[in-house]
């Protein structure tokens, strides 16, 4: 680095702080190729605003301060005029702060505009008033936090009609992901490209105390997956488990229990591209009347791409960690080989085979009812499981792949809470 910096002229050294390509994180740089919309999706503080501001700079600035750039008319869209001004324009990571002194645009408060020395203009719009975008036309646009805009769909539609200047007008969306139709539609559009990063990616510019606090409070939760990891958490219409239901089930201290079960839903194959092997640990207090029984999901120990021996060892290790009483495994795919594999490693393991004869949603419904009754709680760290729970409805599984984590959860809670052990019950139970 010393050699590189030593080889730069004085002017080059003075310009270096303003050369964003030199400092940017990978998710902050535009993808190559032809695209209409670039969605920068990330956790809080992941550097999305800076990336949007720098992209606008790259569109409007020319070789010299007065030289024209690629674009001359830019639309800036946010929730309100004030938020666009305070975050996108004048914020610490906004356009003005990111611009070098000789190219710094002027904020014209009376017109809600940014004016560059080369004549380029950015017009500010509030998503609360999408009709204001009727009439103006642009060759570039930046929309911030589209996922939270109450009139996001209407604002986006109006912006598309206004983005009609130049040979290839483009737009950038910077947002924390939200399960809203307008964002999901944009992401599915073939002309959309996406970059993604969690909050952690930008840790060099964030307070350590902030990261420690939000990770301790939200890490491993469905909300944390969205706000910190920048993952789009979808919830199907009519989901058996809603976001509110799962948030209400969250506990920081594990309640007392007298039984623990580890449930396994083995994958069809052991290839790296195969579905996950769902391994879920659940504890329950089954003392007293059945109506008073309570359960807590203790761990999601699921593995992907493991061999049969690999997932069997992972399940047995989970049993050992939690002092589990029983291993419950679905045997639809492997039959007797599932139990044989487990017993090759631990011949004395308490094992119960279960066989699915009904649809997934039919098996899941009575388990979802336990959550509605407030009888099942979740520790933190179950975000991936909770994503699958939000994609099962009364008409079936609405997600991609197979919900192996969800299946394992259903088997564990069914064994503990719905069909409790009875004397003489056969070793293979159909559900």
C-alpha positions as a Markdown table, in Angstrom:
| # | Residue | x | y | z |
|---|---|---|---|---|
| 1 | Unk | 0.0 | 0.0 | 0.0 |
| 2 | Unk | 2.9 | 2.4 | 0.8 |
| 3 | Unk | 4.3 | 1.7 | -2.6 |
| 4 | Unk | 1.0 | 2.3 | -4.3 |
| 5 | Unk | 0.3 | 5.6 | -2.5 |
| 6 | Unk | 3.9 | 6.7 | -3.0 |
| 7 | Unk | 3.5 | 6.4 | -6.8 |
| 8 | Unk | 0.5 | 8.8 | -6.8 |
| 9 | Unk | 0.8 | 12.4 | -7.7 |
| 10 | Unk | -0.3 | 15.0 | -5.2 |
| 11 | Unk | -3.5 | 15.6 | -7.2 |
| 12 | Unk | -4.2 | 11.9 | -7.3 |
| 13 | Unk | -3.8 | 11.7 | -3.5 |
| 14 | Unk | -6.2 | 14.6 | -3.0 |
| 15 | Unk | -8.7 | 12.9 | -5.3 |
| 16 | Unk | -8.4 | 9.4 | -3.7 |
| 17 | Unk | -11.0 | 10.0 | -0.9 |
| 18 | Unk | -13.6 | 10.8 | -3.5 |
| 19 | Unk | -12.9 | 7.7 | -5.7 |
| 20 | Unk | -15.6 | 5.4 | -4.3 |
| 21 | Unk | -14.5 | 2.4 | -6.4 |
| 22 | Unk | -11.3 | 2.3 | -4.3 |
| 23 | Unk | -13.1 | 2.2 | -1.0 |
| 24 | Unk | -16.4 | 0.5 | -1.7 |
| 25 | Unk | -17.5 | -2.8 | -0.4 |
| 26 | Unk | -18.5 | -5.4 | -3.1 |
| 27 | Unk | -22.2 | -5.0 | -2.5 |
| 28 | Unk | -21.9 | -1.2 | -3.0 |
| 29 | Unk | -20.7 | -1.4 | -6.6 |
| 30 | Unk | -23.1 | -1.7 | -9.5 |
| 31 | Unk | -23.2 | -5.2 | -11.1 |
| 32 | Unk | -21.9 | -5.4 | -14.7 |
| 33 | Unk | -24.2 | -6.0 | -17.7 |
| 34 | Unk | -27.4 | -4.5 | -19.0 |
| 35 | Unk | -30.0 | -3.9 | -16.3 |
| 36 | Unk | -32.9 | -1.6 | -15.6 |
| 37 | Unk | -33.1 | -1.7 | -11.8 |
| 38 | Unk | -30.3 | -2.4 | -9.2 |
| 39 | Unk | -31.7 | -3.4 | -5.8 |
| 40 | Unk | -29.2 | -2.9 | -3.0 |
| 41 | Unk | -30.8 | -5.0 | -0.2 |
| 42 | Unk | -29.1 | -5.2 | 3.2 |
| 43 | Unk | -29.3 | -5.0 | 6.9 |
| 44 | Unk | -29.5 | -1.7 | 8.9 |
| 45 | Unk | -26.2 | 0.2 | 8.6 |
| 46 | Unk | -24.9 | -2.0 | 5.7 |
| 47 | Unk | -23.9 | 1.0 | 3.6 |
| 48 | Unk | -27.0 | 1.1 | 1.3 |
| 49 | Unk | -27.4 | 4.9 | 1.5 |
| 50 | Unk | -23.8 | 5.6 | 0.7 |
| 51 | Unk | -24.0 | 3.2 | -2.3 |
| 52 | Unk | -27.1 | 5.0 | -3.6 |
| 53 | Unk | -25.5 | 8.4 | -3.2 |
| 54 | Unk | -22.3 | 7.4 | -4.9 |
| 55 | Unk | -24.3 | 5.8 | -7.8 |
| 56 | Unk | -26.1 | 9.1 | -8.4 |
| 57 | Unk | -22.7 | 10.9 | -8.3 |
| 58 | Unk | -21.4 | 8.5 | -11.0 |
| 59 | Unk | -24.4 | 9.2 | -13.2 |
| 60 | Unk | -24.3 | 13.0 | -13.1 |
| 61 | Unk | -20.6 | 13.9 | -12.8 |
| 62 | Unk | -18.4 | 14.5 | -15.8 |
| 63 | Unk | -14.6 | 14.4 | -16.3 |
| 64 | Unk | -14.4 | 18.0 | -15.0 |
| 65 | Unk | -16.6 | 20.0 | -12.6 |
| 66 | Unk | -18.5 | 21.7 | -15.5 |
| 67 | Unk | -18.5 | 18.8 | -17.9 |
| 68 | Unk | -21.8 | 16.9 | -18.5 |
| 69 | Unk | -22.2 | 13.4 | -17.1 |
| 70 | Unk | -24.2 | 10.5 | -18.4 |
| 71 | Unk | -27.4 | 11.8 | -16.8 |
| 72 | Unk | -28.9 | 15.3 | -16.3 |
| 73 | Unk | -32.3 | 14.6 | -14.7 |
| 74 | Unk | -32.5 | 12.5 | -11.6 |
| 75 | Unk | -35.5 | 11.6 | -9.4 |
| 76 | Unk | -35.0 | 11.0 | -5.7 |
| 77 | Unk | -37.9 | 9.2 | -4.0 |
| 78 | Unk | -38.4 | 8.5 | -0.3 |
| 79 | Unk | -41.1 | 8.3 | 2.3 |
| 80 | Unk | -41.4 | 12.1 | 2.8 |
| 81 | Unk | -39.7 | 15.2 | 1.4 |
| 82 | Unk | -38.0 | 15.7 | 4.7 |
| 83 | Unk | -36.6 | 12.2 | 4.9 |
| 84 | Unk | -35.2 | 12.5 | 1.3 |
| 85 | Unk | -33.6 | 15.7 | 2.2 |
| 86 | Unk | -32.2 | 14.6 | 5.6 |
| 87 | Unk | -31.0 | 11.2 | 4.5 |
| 88 | Unk | -30.5 | 11.0 | 0.8 |
| 89 | Unk | -29.4 | 14.5 | 0.1 |
| 90 | Unk | -27.9 | 16.1 | 3.3 |
| 91 | Unk | -27.3 | 13.1 | 5.5 |
| 92 | Unk | -23.8 | 11.8 | 6.6 |
| 93 | Unk | -23.9 | 9.3 | 3.7 |
| 94 | Unk | -26.0 | 11.5 | 1.4 |
| 95 | Unk | -25.1 | 12.9 | -2.0 |
| 96 | Unk | -23.8 | 16.3 | -0.7 |
| 97 | Unk | -21.5 | 14.7 | 1.9 |
| 98 | Unk | -20.1 | 12.3 | -0.7 |
| 99 | Unk | -19.3 | 14.9 | -3.4 |
| 100 | Unk | -15.9 | 16.5 | -3.8 |
| 101 | Unk | -15.7 | 20.3 | -3.2 |
| 102 | Unk | -15.5 | 21.2 | -6.8 |
| 103 | Unk | -18.5 | 19.1 | -7.8 |
| 104 | Unk | -20.7 | 19.5 | -4.7 |
| 105 | Unk | -24.3 | 20.2 | -5.6 |
| 106 | Unk | -26.3 | 23.0 | -4.1 |
| 107 | Unk | -29.6 | 22.2 | -2.2 |
| 108 | Unk | -32.4 | 24.5 | -3.4 |
| 109 | Unk | -34.9 | 24.2 | -0.5 |
| 110 | Unk | -37.5 | 26.3 | -2.2 |
| 111 | Unk | -37.6 | 23.9 | -5.2 |
| 112 | Unk | -36.7 | 20.7 | -3.4 |
| 113 | Unk | -33.9 | 20.3 | -5.9 |
| 114 | Unk | -30.2 | 19.5 | -6.0 |
| 115 | Unk | -28.3 | 21.5 | -8.6 |
| 116 | Unk | -24.8 | 20.5 | -9.8 |
| 117 | Unk | -22.1 | 22.8 | -11.2 |
| 118 | Unk | -22.5 | 21.1 | -14.6 |
| 119 | Unk | -26.3 | 21.9 | -14.7 |
| 120 | Unk | -27.6 | 18.4 | -13.7 |
| 121 | Unk | -30.6 | 18.5 | -11.5 |
| 122 | Unk | -32.1 | 16.0 | -9.0 |
| 123 | Unk | -35.8 | 16.5 | -8.0 |
| 124 | Unk | -37.0 | 15.2 | -4.7 |
| 125 | Unk | -40.4 | 13.4 | -4.4 |
| 126 | Unk | -42.4 | 12.0 | -1.5 |
| 127 | Unk | -43.9 | 8.5 | -1.9 |
| 128 | Unk | -47.0 | 9.9 | -0.1 |
| 129 | Unk | -47.7 | 11.9 | -3.2 |
| 130 | Unk | -47.0 | 9.6 | -6.1 |
| 131 | Unk | -49.1 | 11.8 | -8.5 |
| 132 | Unk | -46.4 | 14.5 | -8.2 |
| 133 | Unk | -44.3 | 12.3 | -10.6 |
| 134 | Unk | -46.8 | 12.8 | -13.4 |
| 135 | Unk | -45.3 | 15.2 | -15.9 |
| 136 | Unk | -41.6 | 15.3 | -15.0 |
| 137 | Unk | -39.2 | 13.0 | -16.9 |
| 138 | Unk | -35.8 | 11.6 | -15.9 |
| 139 | Unk | -32.9 | 9.5 | -17.1 |
| 140 | Unk | -31.9 | 8.1 | -13.6 |
| 141 | Unk | -33.7 | 7.6 | -10.3 |
| 142 | Unk | -32.9 | 6.5 | -6.7 |
| 143 | Unk | -35.7 | 5.2 | -4.4 |
| 144 | Unk | -34.8 | 4.6 | -0.8 |
| 145 | Unk | -36.4 | 2.2 | 1.7 |
| 146 | Unk | -39.0 | 1.1 | -0.9 |
| 147 | Unk | -40.0 | -1.8 | 1.3 |
| 148 | Unk | -41.5 | 0.4 | 4.0 |
| 149 | Unk | -43.3 | 3.0 | 1.8 |
| 150 | Unk | -47.1 | 2.9 | 2.5 |
| 151 | Unk | -47.8 | 3.9 | -1.1 |
| 152 | Unk | -44.7 | 2.1 | -2.5 |
| 153 | Unk | -46.5 | 0.4 | -5.3 |
| 154 | Unk | -48.2 | 3.6 | -6.6 |
| 155 | Unk | -45.0 | 5.6 | -6.3 |
| 156 | Unk | -43.0 | 2.9 | -8.1 |
| 157 | Unk | -45.6 | 2.8 | -11.0 |
| 158 | Unk | -45.4 | 6.6 | -11.4 |
| 159 | Unk | -41.6 | 6.5 | -11.4 |
| 160 | Unk | -41.5 | 3.9 | -14.2 |
| 161 | Unk | -43.5 | 6.2 | -16.5 |
| 162 | Unk | -41.3 | 9.2 | -15.6 |
| 163 | Unk | -38.0 | 7.3 | -16.2 |
| 164 | Unk | -38.0 | 7.8 | -20.0 |
| 165 | Unk | -35.0 | 10.0 | -21.0 |
| 166 | Unk | -31.7 | 8.8 | -22.6 |
| 167 | Unk | -30.8 | 5.5 | -24.2 |
| 168 | Unk | -30.9 | 3.4 | -21.1 |
| 169 | Unk | -32.5 | 5.1 | -18.1 |
| 170 | Unk | -31.7 | 3.2 | -14.9 |
| 171 | Unk | -32.8 | 3.2 | -11.3 |
| 172 | Unk | -31.4 | 2.1 | -7.9 |
| 173 | Unk | -33.4 | 0.9 | -5.0 |
| 174 | Unk | -31.8 | 0.8 | -1.5 |
| 175 | Unk | -33.9 | -1.0 | 1.1 |
| 176 | Unk | -34.0 | -3.2 | 4.1 |
| 177 | Unk | -36.1 | -6.1 | 2.8 |
| 178 | Unk | -39.8 | -6.2 | 3.6 |
| 179 | Unk | -42.4 | -8.8 | 2.6 |
| 180 | Unk | -44.3 | -6.4 | 0.3 |
| 181 | Unk | -45.7 | -7.1 | -3.1 |
| 182 | Unk | -44.0 | -4.2 | -4.9 |
| 183 | Unk | -40.5 | -5.3 | -3.8 |
| 184 | Unk | -41.1 | -8.9 | -4.5 |
| 185 | Unk | -42.3 | -8.0 | -8.0 |
| 186 | Unk | -39.2 | -5.9 | -8.7 |
| 187 | Unk | -36.9 | -8.7 | -7.5 |
| 188 | Unk | -38.5 | -11.2 | -9.9 |
| 189 | Unk | -38.2 | -8.9 | -12.9 |
| 190 | Unk | -35.6 | -10.2 | -15.4 |
| 191 | Unk | -34.2 | -6.7 | -15.8 |
| 192 | Unk | -33.4 | -6.4 | -12.1 |
| 193 | Unk | -30.0 | -7.1 | -10.6 |
| 194 | Unk | -29.4 | -7.5 | -6.8 |
| 195 | Unk | -26.5 | -7.0 | -4.4 |
| 196 | Unk | -26.9 | -8.0 | -0.7 |
| 197 | Unk | -25.1 | -7.6 | 2.5 |
| 198 | Unk | -25.7 | -8.0 | 6.2 |
| 199 | Unk | -25.1 | -5.2 | 8.8 |
| 200 | Unk | -21.9 | -7.0 | 9.8 |
| 201 | Unk | -20.4 | -6.4 | 6.3 |
| 202 | Unk | -20.0 | -2.7 | 7.2 |
| 203 | Unk | -18.8 | -3.2 | 10.8 |
| 204 | Unk | -15.6 | -1.1 | 10.2 |
| 205 | Unk | -17.9 | 2.0 | 10.1 |
| 206 | Unk | -20.3 | 1.0 | 12.9 |
| 207 | Unk | -20.0 | 1.3 | 16.7 |
| 208 | Unk | -19.0 | -2.0 | 18.3 |
| 209 | Unk | -21.5 | -1.4 | 21.1 |
| 210 | Unk | -24.3 | -1.0 | 18.5 |
| 211 | Unk | -23.4 | -4.3 | 16.8 |
| 212 | Unk | -23.2 | -6.1 | 20.2 |
| 213 | Unk | -26.5 | -4.8 | 21.4 |
| 214 | Unk | -28.5 | -5.5 | 18.2 |
| 215 | Unk | -27.0 | -9.0 | 17.8 |
| 216 | Unk | -27.7 | -9.8 | 21.5 |
| 217 | Unk | -31.3 | -8.6 | 21.1 |
| 218 | Unk | -32.3 | -9.6 | 17.6 |
| 219 | Unk | -29.7 | -12.1 | 16.4 |
| 220 | Unk | -31.2 | -15.4 | 15.3 |
| 221 | Unk | -34.7 | -14.1 | 15.3 |
| 222 | Unk | -37.0 | -13.7 | 12.2 |
| 223 | Unk | -36.9 | -9.9 | 12.8 |
| 224 | Unk | -33.1 | -10.1 | 13.0 |
| 225 | Unk | -32.9 | -12.0 | 9.7 |
| 226 | Unk | -34.7 | -9.2 | 8.1 |
| 227 | Unk | -33.2 | -6.1 | 9.8 |
| 228 | Unk | -29.6 | -7.4 | 10.4 |
| 229 | Unk | -29.0 | -10.0 | 7.7 |
| 230 | Unk | -31.0 | -8.2 | 5.0 |
| 231 | Unk | -32.9 | -11.4 | 4.1 |
| 232 | Unk | -36.4 | -11.1 | 2.6 |
| 233 | Unk | -38.7 | -12.9 | 5.0 |
| 234 | Unk | -41.8 | -14.0 | 3.1 |
| 235 | Unk | -45.0 | -15.0 | 4.7 |
| 236 | Unk | -47.6 | -16.7 | 2.6 |
| 237 | Unk | -51.2 | -15.6 | 2.5 |
| 238 | Unk | -53.1 | -17.6 | 5.1 |
| 239 | Unk | -49.9 | -18.9 | 6.8 |
| 240 | Unk | -50.5 | -21.2 | 9.7 |
| 241 | Unk | -47.8 | -19.3 | 11.6 |
| 242 | Unk | -47.7 | -15.5 | 11.3 |
| 243 | Unk | -44.9 | -13.1 | 12.1 |
| 244 | Unk | -46.8 | -11.8 | 15.1 |
| 245 | Unk | -47.4 | -15.3 | 16.4 |
| 246 | Unk | -43.7 | -16.2 | 16.2 |
| 247 | Unk | -42.6 | -12.9 | 17.8 |
| 248 | Unk | -45.1 | -13.6 | 20.7 |
| 249 | Unk | -43.5 | -17.0 | 21.2 |
| 250 | Unk | -40.0 | -15.5 | 21.8 |
| 251 | Unk | -38.3 | -16.2 | 25.2 |
| 252 | Unk | -35.0 | -15.2 | 26.6 |
| 253 | Unk | -35.0 | -17.7 | 29.5 |
| 254 | Unk | -35.8 | -21.3 | 28.9 |
| 255 | Unk | -38.8 | -22.5 | 31.0 |
| 256 | Unk | -38.7 | -25.7 | 33.0 |
| 257 | Unk | -39.3 | -29.0 | 31.1 |
| 258 | Unk | -39.1 | -32.7 | 32.0 |
| 259 | Unk | -38.8 | -34.3 | 28.5 |
| 260 | Unk | -36.6 | -33.5 | 25.5 |
| 261 | Unk | -37.0 | -34.9 | 22.0 |
| 262 | Unk | -34.8 | -34.6 | 18.9 |
| 263 | Unk | -36.7 | -35.0 | 15.7 |
| 264 | Unk | -35.1 | -35.7 | 12.3 |
| 265 | Unk | -36.5 | -35.3 | 8.8 |
| 266 | Unk | -33.8 | -37.0 | 6.6 |
| 267 | Unk | -33.2 | -35.7 | 3.0 |
| 268 | Unk | -33.9 | -37.8 | 0.0 |
| 269 | Unk | -30.2 | -37.8 | -1.1 |
| 270 | Unk | -26.9 | -37.0 | 0.5 |
| 271 | Unk | -25.6 | -34.8 | -2.4 |
| 272 | Unk | -24.5 | -31.2 | -1.6 |
| 273 | Unk | -27.4 | -29.9 | -3.7 |
| 274 | Unk | -30.0 | -32.0 | -1.7 |
| 275 | Unk | -32.5 | -30.6 | 0.7 |
| 276 | Unk | -31.5 | -30.0 | 4.3 |
| 277 | Unk | -31.7 | -32.6 | 6.9 |
| 278 | Unk | -34.1 | -31.1 | 9.4 |
| 279 | Unk | -32.9 | -31.6 | 13.0 |
| 280 | Unk | -35.0 | -29.9 | 15.7 |
| 281 | Unk | -34.7 | -30.1 | 19.5 |
| 282 | Unk | -37.8 | -29.5 | 21.6 |
| 283 | Unk | -38.2 | -29.7 | 25.4 |
| 284 | Unk | -41.6 | -30.0 | 27.1 |
| 285 | Unk | -43.1 | -29.9 | 30.5 |
| 286 | Unk | -45.7 | -32.7 | 30.4 |
| 287 | Unk | -46.4 | -32.9 | 34.1 |
| 288 | Unk | -50.0 | -32.4 | 35.2 |
| 289 | Unk | -53.0 | -32.1 | 32.9 |
| 290 | Unk | -52.4 | -32.2 | 29.2 |
| 291 | Unk | -54.0 | -28.8 | 28.8 |
| 292 | Unk | -51.3 | -27.4 | 31.0 |
| 293 | Unk | -48.4 | -28.9 | 29.1 |
| 294 | Unk | -45.9 | -26.4 | 27.6 |
| 295 | Unk | -43.0 | -26.8 | 25.2 |
| 296 | Unk | -40.0 | -24.8 | 24.1 |
| 297 | Unk | -38.0 | -25.2 | 20.8 |
| 298 | Unk | -34.4 | -25.3 | 22.0 |
| 299 | Unk | -32.3 | -25.6 | 18.9 |
| 300 | Unk | -32.3 | -25.9 | 15.1 |
| 301 | Unk | -29.4 | -28.3 | 14.4 |
| 302 | Unk | -30.3 | -28.9 | 10.8 |
| 303 | Unk | -27.5 | -29.7 | 8.3 |
| 304 | Unk | -27.2 | -29.5 | 4.5 |
| 305 | Unk | -25.4 | -31.8 | 2.1 |
| 306 | Unk | -24.4 | -34.2 | 4.8 |
| 307 | Unk | -24.1 | -38.0 | 4.2 |
| 308 | Unk | -26.5 | -40.3 | 6.1 |
| 309 | Unk | -23.7 | -40.9 | 8.7 |
| 310 | Unk | -23.1 | -37.1 | 8.9 |
| 311 | Unk | -26.7 | -36.2 | 9.7 |
| 312 | Unk | -27.1 | -39.2 | 12.0 |
| 313 | Unk | -24.0 | -38.0 | 14.0 |
| 314 | Unk | -25.4 | -34.4 | 14.0 |
| 315 | Unk | -28.7 | -35.6 | 15.5 |
| 316 | Unk | -27.0 | -37.8 | 18.1 |
| 317 | Unk | -24.8 | -34.9 | 19.1 |
| 318 | Unk | -27.9 | -32.7 | 19.6 |
| 319 | Unk | -29.3 | -35.4 | 21.8 |
| 320 | Unk | -26.1 | -35.4 | 23.9 |
| 321 | Unk | -26.1 | -31.6 | 24.2 |
| 322 | Unk | -29.6 | -31.4 | 25.5 |
| 323 | Unk | -29.9 | -34.7 | 27.4 |
| 324 | Unk | -32.7 | -35.8 | 25.1 |
| 325 | Unk | -34.9 | -38.8 | 26.0 |
| 326 | Unk | -35.7 | -39.9 | 22.4 |
| 327 | Unk | -34.8 | -39.5 | 18.8 |
| 328 | Unk | -37.8 | -39.3 | 16.5 |
| 329 | Unk | -37.2 | -39.8 | 12.7 |
| 330 | Unk | -39.4 | -39.8 | 9.7 |
| 331 | Unk | -38.7 | -43.0 | 7.7 |
| 332 | Unk | -40.7 | -42.3 | 4.5 |
| 333 | Unk | -37.5 | -41.9 | 2.4 |
| 334 | Unk | -35.1 | -44.3 | 4.0 |
| 335 | Unk | -37.3 | -46.9 | 5.7 |
| 336 | Unk | -35.4 | -49.2 | 8.1 |
| 337 | Unk | -32.1 | -47.8 | 6.8 |
| 338 | Unk | -32.7 | -44.6 | 8.9 |
| 339 | Unk | -32.8 | -46.5 | 12.2 |
| 340 | Unk | -30.0 | -48.8 | 11.1 |
| 341 | Unk | -27.7 | -45.8 | 10.4 |
| 342 | Unk | -28.4 | -44.3 | 13.8 |
| 343 | Unk | -27.9 | -47.6 | 15.6 |
| 344 | Unk | -24.6 | -48.2 | 13.8 |
| 345 | Unk | -23.3 | -45.1 | 15.7 |
| 346 | Unk | -25.3 | -45.6 | 19.0 |
| 347 | Unk | -26.9 | -49.1 | 19.3 |
| 348 | Unk | -28.8 | -48.1 | 22.5 |
| 349 | Unk | -30.3 | -44.8 | 21.4 |
| 350 | Unk | -34.0 | -44.5 | 22.3 |
| 351 | Unk | -35.5 | -44.3 | 18.7 |
| 352 | Unk | -39.0 | -43.9 | 17.4 |
| 353 | Unk | -39.8 | -44.1 | 13.7 |
| 354 | Unk | -42.6 | -42.1 | 12.3 |
| 355 | Unk | -44.3 | -42.4 | 8.9 |
| 356 | Unk | -46.1 | -39.6 | 7.1 |
| 357 | Unk | -49.3 | -40.6 | 5.4 |
| 358 | Unk | -51.0 | -37.2 | 5.3 |
| 359 | Unk | -50.2 | -33.9 | 3.7 |
| 360 | Unk | -47.7 | -31.6 | 5.4 |
| 361 | Unk | -50.3 | -28.9 | 6.2 |
| 362 | Unk | -52.6 | -31.5 | 7.8 |
| 363 | Unk | -49.8 | -32.7 | 10.1 |
| 364 | Unk | -48.8 | -29.0 | 10.8 |
| 365 | Unk | -52.3 | -27.7 | 11.7 |
| 366 | Unk | -52.6 | -29.2 | 15.2 |
| 367 | Unk | -49.1 | -28.0 | 16.0 |
| 368 | Unk | -49.9 | -24.5 | 14.8 |
| 369 | Unk | -52.9 | -24.6 | 17.2 |
| 370 | Unk | -50.5 | -25.1 | 20.1 |
| 371 | Unk | -48.8 | -21.8 | 19.2 |
| 372 | Unk | -52.1 | -20.0 | 18.9 |
| 373 | Unk | -52.8 | -21.2 | 22.5 |
| 374 | Unk | -49.5 | -19.8 | 23.6 |
| 375 | Unk | -48.2 | -23.3 | 24.6 |
| 376 | Unk | -45.0 | -23.3 | 22.5 |
| 377 | Unk | -42.1 | -20.9 | 22.9 |
| 378 | Unk | -38.9 | -20.3 | 20.9 |
| 379 | Unk | -35.4 | -19.5 | 22.0 |
| 380 | Unk | -33.4 | -17.1 | 19.8 |
| 381 | Unk | -31.5 | -18.4 | 16.8 |
| 382 | Unk | -34.3 | -20.1 | 14.9 |
| 383 | Unk | -34.7 | -17.7 | 12.0 |
| 384 | Unk | -34.3 | -20.2 | 9.2 |
| 385 | Unk | -36.9 | -22.5 | 10.8 |
| 386 | Unk | -39.3 | -19.6 | 11.3 |
| 387 | Unk | -39.0 | -18.7 | 7.7 |
| 388 | Unk | -40.3 | -22.1 | 6.7 |
| 389 | Unk | -43.0 | -21.8 | 9.3 |
| 390 | Unk | -44.3 | -18.7 | 7.5 |
| 391 | Unk | -44.6 | -20.5 | 4.2 |
| 392 | Unk | -47.0 | -23.3 | 5.1 |
| 393 | Unk | -50.7 | -22.6 | 4.7 |
| 394 | Unk | -54.0 | -24.5 | 4.8 |
| 395 | Unk | -53.6 | -25.3 | 1.1 |
| 396 | Unk | -50.0 | -26.6 | 1.4 |
| 397 | Unk | -46.4 | -25.6 | 1.3 |
| 398 | Unk | -45.8 | -22.3 | -0.6 |
| 399 | Unk | -42.0 | -22.2 | -0.4 |
| 400 | Unk | -39.2 | -23.5 | -2.5 |
| 401 | Unk | -37.6 | -26.9 | -1.9 |
| 402 | Unk | -38.7 | -29.0 | 1.0 |
| 403 | Unk | -39.5 | -27.7 | 4.5 |
| 404 | Unk | -37.3 | -30.2 | 6.3 |
| 405 | Unk | -36.8 | -28.0 | 9.4 |
| 406 | Unk | -40.6 | -27.5 | 9.7 |
| 407 | Unk | -41.3 | -31.2 | 9.2 |
| 408 | Unk | -38.8 | -32.1 | 12.0 |
| 409 | Unk | -40.5 | -29.5 | 14.3 |
| 410 | Unk | -43.9 | -31.0 | 13.6 |
| 411 | Unk | -42.7 | -34.5 | 14.5 |
| 412 | Unk | -41.0 | -33.3 | 17.7 |
| 413 | Unk | -44.1 | -31.4 | 19.0 |
| 414 | Unk | -46.4 | -34.1 | 17.9 |
| 415 | Unk | -44.5 | -36.7 | 19.8 |
| 416 | Unk | -44.3 | -34.5 | 22.9 |
| 417 | Unk | -47.6 | -32.8 | 23.0 |
| 418 | Unk | -50.2 | -34.3 | 20.7 |
| 419 | Unk | -49.8 | -38.1 | 20.9 |
| 420 | Unk | -47.9 | -38.6 | 24.2 |
| 421 | Unk | -46.3 | -41.9 | 24.9 |
| 422 | Unk | -48.7 | -44.6 | 25.9 |
| 423 | Unk | -48.0 | -48.2 | 27.1 |
| 424 | Unk | -48.0 | -50.6 | 24.2 |
| 425 | Unk | -48.0 | -48.0 | 21.4 |
| 426 | Unk | -46.4 | -49.5 | 18.3 |
| 427 | Unk | -42.8 | -48.3 | 17.4 |
| 428 | Unk | -44.0 | -47.0 | 14.0 |
| 429 | Unk | -46.8 | -44.4 | 14.2 |
| 430 | Unk | -48.7 | -43.0 | 11.2 |
| 431 | Unk | -49.7 | -39.4 | 11.1 |
